[in-house]
């Protein structure tokens, strides 16, 4: 089998967000997953519920590839839409692995765990996109700078389509 990653995929996008979400956020995140798969991006996330499950479900609807980096030893803890489960039983320390696994980071809603992932993405120079039309850290931090170690900012977007276009722009796809 001769498989060329670059011919089959445009890259990997780290999706970060809350494990508990409302219906509006679920619908938006599901659409993000579909669009990522349609545009040949692999989804990597924390592999559990909420934003993680909704984005994986959307990606799977379009035959996309999903990776879940879960904070458990047992792979069965991942949501049923994760293709590749990577156990990383180090609690919140897995947030660094989720962020570093992607070429860009998309924040959707979120609480303290998501905020830590946004900070790691900032420190490690990952492009960060934040949905501003949902509750949580992504809307609070959209179009902001965290500190002066970077010249760019966290790019605020208002729709799944705008998120995908910004990802493509930032990754030159």
Secondary structure, 3 states (H helix, E strand, C coil): CCCCHHHHCCEEEEEEECCCCCHHHHHHHHHHHHHHHHCCEEEEECCCCCHHHHHHHHHHHCCCCEEEEECCCCHHHCCCCCCEEEECCCHHHHHHHHHHHCCEEEEECCCHHHHHHHHHHHHCCCEEEEECCCCCHHHHHCCCCCCCCCCCCCEEECCHHHHHHHHHHHCCC
